[in-house]
Amino acid sequence: MNDILWTPTKERADASTMAEFERFLKDQRGLTFDNYNAMWDWSVTDLDGFWSAIWEYFDVKASAPYTTVMAKRQMPGAEWCPGAMLNFTDQIMKHVDSQPEGDALIVQSETFGRKRLSWTELRDQVASVAAHLRDMGVTKGDRVVAVLPNTETAMIAFFATASIGAIWSLCAPDMGHVAILDRFKQIEPKVLIAQDGYVHAGKTVARREILAGLEAALPSLVQCVTVPFVGDLPQGHMAWDSLLNRDAPYESTQVPFDHPLWIVYSSGTTGNPKPIVHGHGGIILESAKQSLHHDFRRGGRYCWLTSSGWIMWNSQFTALGQGTTVAMFDGAPNYPDMGVIWRFVADEKLDFFGAGAAFFSGCMKAGLTPRDEVDLRALRSLGSTGSPLSSDAYDWIYSKVKEDVWLAPISGGTDLAGAFVLGHPGMPVRAGEMQCRALGNAVRAFDEDGNDLTGVVGELVCTEPLPSMPLYFWGDDDGSRLHDSYFDTYAGIWRHGDWIEINAHGGSVIYGRSDATINRKGLRLGSAEIYQAVEGLDEVMDSLVVDLEFLGRESFMPLFVVPAQGVAFDDAFKDKINAAIRKNVSARFIPNEIIEVAEVPRTLSGKKLEVPVKKLLLGQDPEKVVNKDSMANPDSFDFYVAYAKTRATQKD
């Protein structure tokens, strides 16, 4: 069992929303549990009882009640809450009456500066934009798409879209033209809302030509709305600001529980992006449940450092849905230096801050000591996701950020707009470990034969339906693409594609993608353990490892390494890397070759492109293994293409 780094005081644990929910279950349902694992077991066994309790505790607003919680308990094809009529936006706007002038949104933008929206201002601007969308002919089921950064504009446009029963879809402005079209062409949008440029790391980035290309390639559009920054308003477009000032009442179109809310996409790094459709009701319930694990409440101040192209953008609604102020950061997280985010956390007196694991690792590598540089007295909780957070990063947070802080890494995915494993405000934090499995989420580790594993690495699966699982993929009329994505390995069971180890006390460790597994002489290992050993060296800035399994021949495992500035890439450097792997992992996992690279290729959400590199080096077509427009650093892939050609020549 890993070392305990933090334990909540009894006062903090008892004051958490999770503890309040437990008291509700005791008082209203007569349910008590000896420990969290017992409570989790009930939540994944009595699905009707658990999800009805979430509905009641969080006072879900609905104009018509459900007739039963689960009409069909199966995967795929689960049917939730038939008869219920509601709207996701109502769950947000219900907080206006209790704190009309309180902060709903705080936005710090490198492009536009700092803005603040009260709850009343948020509601009024949503109502105004919704009225204009109706004038454009947008009705229930139509698609409204946007290319916007992580600012209040995207939030307002989303709520306006959802409030009239239309379907929302968003791409980040730094995505490539092809990547955006690959997504939006599939769903035939009626309205496009876009910002024509932005500032990043002190430099202005113009997007007018790309947006014009999008407009020309989307014949279904009836109106384009522009947030002008780098030029005049294009002919025929409406200015975003002109949509904000109508004196219109807030109204919501009531829709069935499973009415589509938004369309999000798989990373799109291989093949055509999967357009994943989530429903109003499922996201309401999942967001409410997640807020227990994050300990959100009215009056809190929250920020997750995210691009608008990542599912963590959507997760901001989890906090907003509980009346928590959401602080949004739009800009480079390392400009003018790596301390800019920590100054933002301090200045806005945030009590919860989350980011991708790569951000914390970058701060650690840069030698930051935020506790000595800014005032973090308000900070109570930290979150991490995107990739596994190393034990070294846990140690850095508790030694260099704050000793008394609840660190709650999570792991989930775009696919279910939620988390499988995450935090608990009343439990201890152990190094390198996520605290618990999510309530209502029947997470298991399976072996190849579908046997349940404890204390052993296995496939991350979910054995019971979740209300936030995809309704369907857009255009997947027979459901075959959905089935093949999650249910083709274990019949009726969701396979997520991650390696996970769940220990006896219910904590877990994620070891990376299961289809990027390292398998050396029969011993399976996730790449995260190798990264922890290699990137724990001060001389290494980044790394990527793949295991190439060849039929009838020895496997080949290359390790690509980005040396720190000024470090010589020589035999002594390679020996140090091998020694670290031998010591911290196993001599079995010494790479066949260590290769110096300038960059590790990553997705827009920061994940390493292990699988595309693996497929490339196994001989697949470079044009088919990766969509460069969906990469954060597309030029980095050229090196791997050249390396693959060299290896092919050598083998011949």
QUIKA-V351496 format. One record per residue. RES is the residue in three letters. PHI is phi in whole degrees, 0 to 359 (* if undefined). OMEGA is omega in degrees with one decimal (none if undefined). NEAR is the number of other ideal C-beta (glycine too) atoms within 8 Angstrom. Layout:
BEGIN
res->{RES:RES}
phi->{PHI:PHI}
omega->{OMEGA:OMEGA}
near->{NEAR:NEAR}
END
This chain:
BEGIN
res->{MET:ASN:ASP:ILE:LEU:TRP:THR:PRO:THR:LYS:GLU:ARG:ALA:ASP:ALA:SER:THR:MET:ALA:GLU:PHE:GLU:ARG:PHE:LEU:LYS:ASP:GLN:ARG:GLY:LEU:THR:PHE:ASP:ASN:TYR:ASN:ALA:MET:TRP:ASP:TRP:SER:VAL:THR:ASP:LEU:ASP:GLY:PHE:TRP:SER:ALA:ILE:TRP:GLU:TYR:PHE:ASP:VAL:LYS:ALA:SER:ALA:PRO:TYR:THR:THR:VAL:MET:ALA:LYS:ARG:GLN:MET:PRO:GLY:ALA:GLU:TRP:CYS:PRO:GLY:ALA:MET:LEU:ASN:PHE:THR:ASP:GLN:ILE:MET:LYS:HIS:VAL:ASP:SER:GLN:PRO:GLU:GLY:ASP:ALA:LEU:ILE:VAL:GLN:SER:GLU:THR:PHE:GLY:ARG:LYS:ARG:LEU:SER:TRP:THR:GLU:LEU:ARG:ASP:GLN:VAL:ALA:SER:VAL:ALA:ALA:HIS:LEU:ARG:ASP:MET:GLY:VAL:THR:LYS:GLY:ASP:ARG:VAL:VAL:ALA:VAL:LEU:PRO:ASN:THR:GLU:THR:ALA:MET:ILE:ALA:PHE:PHE:ALA:THR:ALA:SER:ILE:GLY:ALA:ILE:TRP:SER:LEU:CYS:ALA:PRO:ASP:MET:GLY:HIS:VAL:ALA:ILE:LEU:ASP:ARG:PHE:LYS:GLN:ILE:GLU:PRO:LYS:VAL:LEU:ILE:ALA:GLN:ASP:GLY:TYR:VAL:HIS:ALA:GLY:LYS:THR:VAL:ALA:ARG:ARG:GLU:ILE:LEU:ALA:GLY:LEU:GLU:ALA:ALA:LEU:PRO:SER:LEU:VAL:GLN:CYS:VAL:THR:VAL:PRO:PHE:VAL:GLY:ASP:LEU:PRO:GLN:GLY:HIS:MET:ALA:TRP:ASP:SER:LEU:LEU:ASN:ARG:ASP:ALA:PRO:TYR:GLU:SER:THR:GLN:VAL:PRO:PHE:ASP:HIS:PRO:LEU:TRP:ILE:VAL:TYR:SER:SER:GLY:THR:THR:GLY:ASN:PRO:LYS:PRO:ILE:VAL:HIS:GLY:HIS:GLY:GLY:ILE:ILE:LEU:GLU:SER:ALA:LYS:GLN:SER:LEU:HIS:HIS:ASP:PHE:ARG:ARG:GLY:GLY:ARG:TYR:CYS:TRP:LEU:THR:SER:SER:GLY:TRP:ILE:MET:TRP:ASN:SER:GLN:PHE:THR:ALA:LEU:GLY:GLN:GLY:THR:THR:VAL:ALA:MET:PHE:ASP:GLY:ALA:PRO:ASN:TYR:PRO:ASP:MET:GLY:VAL:ILE:TRP:ARG:PHE:VAL:ALA:ASP:GLU:LYS:LEU:ASP:PHE:PHE:GLY:ALA:GLY:ALA:ALA:PHE:PHE:SER:GLY:CYS:MET:LYS:ALA:GLY:LEU:THR:PRO:ARG:ASP:GLU:VAL:ASP:LEU:ARG:ALA:LEU:ARG:SER:LEU:GLY:SER:THR:GLY:SER:PRO:LEU:SER:SER:ASP:ALA:TYR:ASP:TRP:ILE:TYR:SER:LYS:VAL:LYS:GLU:ASP:VAL:TRP:LEU:ALA:PRO:ILE:SER:GLY:GLY:THR:ASP:LEU:ALA:GLY:ALA:PHE:VAL:LEU:GLY:HIS:PRO:GLY:MET:PRO:VAL:ARG:ALA:GLY:GLU:MET:GLN:CYS:ARG:ALA:LEU:GLY:ASN:ALA:VAL:ARG:ALA:PHE:ASP:GLU:ASP:GLY:ASN:ASP:LEU:THR:GLY:VAL:VAL:GLY:GLU:LEU:VAL:CYS:THR:GLU:PRO:LEU:PRO:SER:MET:PRO:LEU:TYR:PHE:TRP:GLY:ASP:ASP:ASP:GLY:SER:ARG:LEU:HIS:ASP:SER:TYR:PHE:ASP:THR:TYR:ALA:GLY:ILE:TRP:ARG:HIS:GLY:ASP:TRP:ILE:GLU:ILE:ASN:ALA:HIS:GLY:GLY:SER:VAL:ILE:TYR:GLY:ARG:SER:ASP:ALA:THR:ILE:ASN:ARG:LYS:GLY:LEU:ARG:LEU:GLY:SER:ALA:GLU:ILE:TYR:GLN:ALA:VAL:GLU:GLY:LEU:ASP:GLU:VAL:MET:ASP:SER:LEU:VAL:VAL:ASP:LEU:GLU:PHE:LEU:GLY:ARG:GLU:SER:PHE:MET:PRO:LEU:PHE:VAL:VAL:PRO:ALA:GLN:GLY:VAL:ALA:PHE:ASP:ASP:ALA:PHE:LYS:ASP:LYS:ILE:ASN:ALA:ALA:ILE:ARG:LYS:ASN:VAL:SER:ALA:ARG:PHE:ILE:PRO:ASN:GLU:ILE:ILE:GLU:VAL:ALA:GLU:VAL:PRO:ARG:THR:LEU:SER:GLY:LYS:LYS:LEU:GLU:VAL:PRO:VAL:LYS:LYS:LEU:LEU:LEU:GLY:GLN:ASP:PRO:GLU:LYS:VAL:VAL:ASN:LYS:ASP:SER:MET:ALA:ASN:PRO:ASP:SER:PHE:ASP:PHE:TYR:VAL:ALA:TYR:ALA:LYS:THR:ARG:ALA:THR:GLN:LYS:ASP}
phi->{*:288:297:278:259:201:227:290:291:299:296:292:298:291:271:286:294:296:294:297:295:298:294:299:298:291:286:263:240:68:254:228:226:291:200:296:300:293:294:298:300:298:293:258:258:265:297:298:295:293:289:291:293:299:303:289:298:269:51:298:281:212:277:216:279:281:272:204:290:236:274:224:258:207:226:288:101:299:240:248:48:300:95:290:235:198:207:306:296:300:290:273:289:294:274:297:296:276:211:304:258:288:287:268:230:241:236:249:243:294:275:244:86:261:227:226:237:284:298:295:297:300:299:294:288:298:297:295:296:299:297:293:299:298:298:284:95:284:229:305:94:291:255:245:243:213:238:220:281:279:227:296:302:296:299:297:297:297:298:298:298:295:296:259:81:280:247:261:209:228:235:284:291:269:286:290:304:293:298:295:296:304:273:288:297:292:246:49:286:262:227:242:243:212:258:275:175:199:251:221:54:83:245:279:246:271:234:298:295:296:294:297:295:297:302:292:266:240:294:285:292:251:204:244:243:240:263:283:222:258:193:288:293:298:301:86:272:260:280:305:300:290:269:263:250:283:275:234:287:287:227:233:277:282:229:297:309:263:289:301:257:211:238:245:226:297:302:74:284:225:73:284:303:277:278:268:257:249:256:307:294:298:289:302:291:296:297:299:300:301:296:296:287:261:60:278:200:300:96:286:229:231:214:242:291:212:280:287:265:247:298:292:299:296:293:298:290:298:288:300:294:255:81:277:291:254:261:250:246:238:167:283:283:234:233:285:200:292:275:299:290:293:293:297:302:288:297:270:52:289:260:225:228:229:199:294:302:297:295:296:298:296:297:297:297:282:76:290:228:304:298:267:251:220:270:250:298:284:287:246:217:231:237:211:197:97:200:299:273:289:300:299:291:303:298:298:300:284:263:246:257:196:287:259:217:273:262:230:296:229:215:204:173:303:304:245:50:194:237:272:231:193:258:217:292:251:241:290:259:248:303:72:229:272:292:200:278:291:305:77:245:280:280:223:251:247:274:297:264:83:272:288:242:229:76:226:290:210:290:285:231:233:265:227:296:239:295:264:299:305:294:183:264:301:85:269:298:264:75:290:292:298:300:291:282:230:240:271:262:238:301:72:229:285:253:273:98:242:272:221:240:250:268:295:267:95:286:211:229:265:248:97:290:291:272:241:290:268:229:249:54:88:263:270:208:281:295:300:292:292:299:298:290:288:281:287:280:298:282:246:269:197:201:212:231:223:245:261:260:251:299:77:225:297:289:229:240:272:241:263:230:258:290:295:301:86:274:283:271:228:297:296:296:295:299:293:295:298:296:295:292:300:285:264:238:182:298:298:254:294:292:290:206:248:239:281:227:278:211:265:293:223:285:298:266:95:277:290:273:295:294:300:296:299:295:300:285:272:106:281:295:304:288:258:278:210:259:298:291:260:258:287:223:300:294:296:287:300:299:290:297:295:296:297:296:297:296:297:294:295:292:292}
omega->{-176.3:-178.9:175.2:-177.6:-176.7:175.3:179.8:171.6:178.0:-179.1:-179.8:-179.8:-177.6:-178.5:-176.5:176.4:177.1:178.5:177.3:178.5:177.1:178.0:175.7:179.7:179.0:-174.8:-172.9:-176.3:-178.6:-176.7:172.7:-175.9:-179.3:-178.7:-177.5:-178.2:177.0:177.5:177.7:-179.4:175.6:-173.9:-179.6:177.3:177.9:-176.2:178.5:-178.8:-177.0:-174.3:174.2:176.2:176.2:179.2:-176.2:-176.6:-177.4:174.8:179.9:-179.8:179.0:178.7:174.8:-176.8:173.5:177.8:174.4:-178.3:-178.6:175.7:177.1:179.4:-177.6:175.7:-14.3:175.5:176.7:177.9:-174.7:166.4:175.9:-179.9:-177.6:174.2:-173.3:173.5:-177.4:-174.4:178.0:-178.1:177.1:-172.9:178.3:-179.5:-178.5:-174.7:-175.4:-179.9:-171.1:-177.9:177.3:-179.6:170.3:-178.2:167.3:-177.0:172.9:-174.4:175.0:-179.6:-170.3:-178.2:-175.9:175.3:176.2:174.1:172.8:178.0:178.8:178.5:177.6:-179.7:-176.2:179.4:174.5:-179.8:-179.9:-179.9:178.8:178.9:178.1:177.6:177.2:178.0:179.0:179.7:179.1:179.2:-177.8:178.2:175.5:179.8:172.4:-177.4:-176.8:169.7:-170.7:174.8:-178.4:179.4:-178.9:-179.6:179.4:179.4:-177.5:-179.4:178.0:-177.5:178.4:178.9:-177.1:-175.7:179.0:176.6:174.3:-171.7:-172.8:170.6:-169.9:169.8:177.8:-176.8:178.7:175.9:179.5:-179.3:-178.8:-178.9:178.9:-180.0:178.0:179.9:-171.0:-179.7:-178.5:-169.3:172.8:-176.5:178.6:-178.3:174.3:176.3:-173.7:174.1:-169.6:176.9:-177.9:176.4:177.7:-178.6:176.1:-176.8:176.9:179.0:179.3:-177.9:-173.0:-178.4:179.9:179.9:176.9:177.0:176.8:-179.1:-178.2:-175.1:-179.6:-174.6:-179.3:-176.5:173.0:-179.7:172.1:177.4:-175.6:167.8:-173.8:175.5:-175.3:-178.1:178.9:179.1:178.5:-179.0:178.8:179.5:171.5:176.5:-178.6:-176.7:-179.3:-180.0:-167.8:-165.9:178.4:177.4:-176.5:177.3:174.4:177.7:176.9:174.3:-179.7:-175.9:176.3:-178.6:-175.3:175.5:-177.7:178.8:-180.0:174.0:174.6:-169.7:168.2:-172.2:179.4:-179.2:173.6:177.5:179.3:-178.6:178.0:178.9:-172.5:-176.9:173.9:-175.1:179.4:-173.1:-179.1:179.2:175.6:-176.1:-179.6:179.0:178.7:179.1:-180.0:-176.6:174.3:-177.5:177.1:-179.6:177.7:176.7:177.7:179.3:177.4:179.1:-166.7:170.2:166.7:-179.3:-171.8:165.9:175.7:178.9:-176.6:-179.3:176.7:171.4:179.2:-176.4:177.8:179.3:176.7:178.3:-177.6:-179.6:177.0:179.6:178.3:174.4:177.7:175.4:-175.2:179.0:-179.8:-179.6:179.2:-177.3:-179.6:-178.7:1.1:177.0:-177.0:-179.2:-174.0:-178.7:-179.5:175.0:176.3:178.0:-178.4:-176.2:-178.4:178.5:-179.9:174.8:176.3:176.2:178.1:179.9:173.2:-179.9:-179.4:177.9:-179.7:177.6:178.7:176.8:179.0:-179.7:-178.5:178.3:180.0:172.1:-174.0:-177.0:-179.2:-171.5:-178.5:-179.9:-178.2:-178.7:-178.9:-173.4:-179.1:-171.3:175.7:176.5:178.9:175.1:178.9:175.1:-178.1:176.3:-175.0:175.8:177.3:179.6:173.5:-178.3:179.5:-179.9:-177.1:179.6:-173.0:-179.8:179.9:-178.7:-178.0:177.3:177.2:178.4:-173.3:174.7:179.9:173.0:179.8:178.8:173.5:-172.4:-178.0:179.5:-178.3:-176.9:173.6:-178.9:-169.6:-173.3:175.7:-173.5:-178.8:-176.0:177.7:176.1:178.6:-175.7:174.3:-170.6:170.0:-163.5:-171.7:170.3:-176.0:173.4:177.6:-175.0:-173.0:-177.5:175.9:168.3:-177.2:167.7:-174.8:-178.4:178.3:176.3:-179.4:-177.4:172.1:179.7:-179.8:-180.0:177.8:177.1:173.8:178.3:173.8:-170.2:177.7:-179.4:171.8:-179.0:-179.0:173.2:-175.8:171.6:179.5:167.6:-179.8:179.1:-179.8:-167.5:-178.8:177.4:-175.1:-178.9:176.0:-179.9:-176.6:-178.5:-172.4:-166.7:-175.3:-178.5:178.6:-175.5:176.1:-177.6:-179.6:171.6:-170.8:-179.4:175.1:167.6:179.3:170.1:178.7:-176.0:-171.7:-179.8:173.5:174.6:-175.6:174.2:174.8:-175.7:179.1:-177.2:-178.5:178.3:171.9:-174.5:172.4:-178.4:-175.7:178.1:175.4:179.0:-177.7:-178.5:171.9:-176.7:-176.1:-179.0:176.9:178.1:-179.7:179.8:-174.6:-176.4:171.5:176.7:179.4:-176.8:-176.6:178.6:-176.8:-179.4:175.5:-179.5:173.8:177.2:-177.1:-178.5:-177.7:179.9:175.4:180.0:176.6:174.2:-179.4:-176.6:174.3:176.0:178.8:-171.4:171.5:-179.9:173.3:-177.4:177.5:-179.2:179.8:177.1:-176.1:-176.8:179.2:177.9:179.1:178.8:-179.8:177.4:-179.5:179.2:178.9:177.9:-179.8:-177.3:-170.2:-179.6:178.6:176.7:177.7:-171.7:169.5:-176.6:174.3:-178.5:173.9:-173.8:177.0:176.7:178.0:-177.5:168.9:-179.7:-175.9:172.9:177.9:177.7:171.2:-178.7:179.2:-177.2:-177.7:-174.3:176.2:177.8:178.6:-179.7:178.6:-176.6:173.9:172.0:-179.2:-176.3:180.0:-178.8:-176.1:-175.0:-177.5:171.8:-173.1:179.8:177.7:179.5:174.9:-177.9:-171.5:-178.1:-178.4:-174.9:-178.1:179.7:-175.8:175.0:179.2:179.2:179.4:178.3:179.2:179.3:179.8:178.9:-179.8:-179.9:179.1:none}
near->{4:9:5:8:11:11:6:12:6:6:6:10:11:8:6:12:12:12:12:8:11:10:8:11:11:10:6:8:9:5:7:6:9:4:6:11:9:9:11:12:8:12:10:12:6:7:13:9:9:13:14:9:13:12:10:8:9:8:5:10:7:9:5:8:6:11:5:9:9:12:6:7:7:8:11:10:7:12:8:14:11:11:9:12:10:16:12:12:11:10:12:11:12:8:12:11:5:7:9:9:6:9:10:12:14:13:14:12:13:11:10:7:5:7:11:8:12:11:14:9:9:16:11:9:11:15:15:15:13:16:10:11:14:10:6:10:8:12:9:9:7:12:12:16:14:14:16:14:13:10:13:11:12:14:12:13:14:12:14:14:14:15:15:14:11:15:14:15:16:14:14:12:13:8:12:9:9:8:14:14:11:14:14:14:9:11:13:8:14:14:15:16:15:15:13:14:12:13:9:11:8:8:6:7:10:9:14:11:7:9:14:9:9:15:10:6:8:13:4:7:11:7:9:14:13:15:12:10:9:9:8:4:7:10:4:4:9:10:11:12:6:7:12:10:7:9:4:9:4:11:8:10:9:8:10:9:14:11:11:11:11:14:13:11:11:8:11:13:11:10:5:6:14:9:14:12:13:13:13:16:15:16:15:13:14:14:12:15:13:14:15:11:17:14:13:12:9:9:7:12:14:15:15:11:11:10:10:13:11:11:10:13:13:9:12:14:11:12:16:12:12:13:10:14:13:12:14:15:11:13:13:9:11:8:11:4:6:10:10:13:12:13:9:13:14:11:6:11:7:13:10:18:13:11:12:13:15:9:11:14:12:10:12:12:9:7:5:11:7:14:8:4:8:9:5:12:4:10:13:7:14:13:14:15:13:11:12:13:11:14:9:9:13:14:10:12:13:13:7:10:11:10:5:4:13:12:14:17:12:13:14:11:9:10:11:12:12:13:12:16:15:17:15:11:16:11:10:9:13:12:9:9:11:14:14:16:10:15:10:11:12:7:13:12:14:14:9:5:4:7:6:6:13:8:7:8:11:12:14:16:13:13:8:9:11:12:13:11:12:10:8:8:12:9:6:10:4:4:10:7:9:13:10:7:10:10:15:7:6:9:4:6:13:10:13:12:7:12:15:16:13:13:11:5:6:12:12:15:10:14:14:14:12:11:6:10:13:12:10:11:4:5:8:8:15:14:16:12:12:15:12:13:12:15:12:10:9:5:8:14:8:9:13:13:15:12:12:11:6:9:4:3:5:4:10:9:13:13:14:13:14:12:12:9:5:3:8:6:8:6:5:7:12:10:8:10:14:11:8:12:16:10:7:9:10:8:6:7:13:7:11:5:7:10:9:8:11:5:9:12:15:12:11:14:12:10:9:9:15:13:11:13:13:12:10:13:13:8:5:8:5:10:4:6:10:13:13:8:12:15:16:6:8:9:5:14:14:7:10:13:10:8:10:12:8:8:9:9:7:6:5:4}
END
